[in-house]
Amino acid sequence: ILAHRSLRTAGPRSGIFAAQAGLPAGGGLIPVPRGWSAVNVKARGTWFQFAMTHLETEAAPPVQEAQAAELVGVVAGGISPVVLAGDFNAGPGLAGVTTTYADLLGAGFRDPWTRLNPSDPGPTCCFDELLRTGSLTQRVDLTLFRGEVEPKVSWRTGLDDLTGAGMHASDHAGVVTIFEIEDRGDDRD
């Protein structure tokens, strides 16, 4: 998590999810640790909680769903409003594969993309592993929010940006969402 120097931050924390998938190797499984990071941020006199994650892929729905539940538990103990961001490997297009997206909405989080871009499905995944070809077909990179913040605009980045060698910067497009936070005028910590 990077924060502009004009923002006050406090309480940085991170963790590895207890729920983990494993890769078969030598007759056993090698765990695939995935985790989260969070920090409290003060903007315009208001504290909010920002958390980011990279959940397990949709190839292991029970693990991914358990990780999402852990993340909801992590932010539930903190301040509100809350903004979640990351590669959730879940979204509205994967509802038949994993319940993660529905579970997050059921926990009170809202998806600004669907409201701000109703006619654009906003796929973010995936270019091929060599970053040269492929197409974006699923929206799995999300910003979600809960509480008193107002999303103003959301867009994808990295759609056509290629390196000098003709490669995409990532196998996913990025997502930028700008939120407005009510100025409570409290400049005290």
Secondary structure by P-SEA (a helix, b strand, c coil): ccccccccccccbbbbbcbbbbbbcccbbbbbcccbbbbbbbcccbbbbbbbbbccccccaaaaaaaaaaaaaaaccccccbbbbcccccccccccccaaaaaaaaacccccccccccccccccccccccccbbbbcccccbbbbccccccccccccccccccccccccccbbbbbbbbbccccccccc
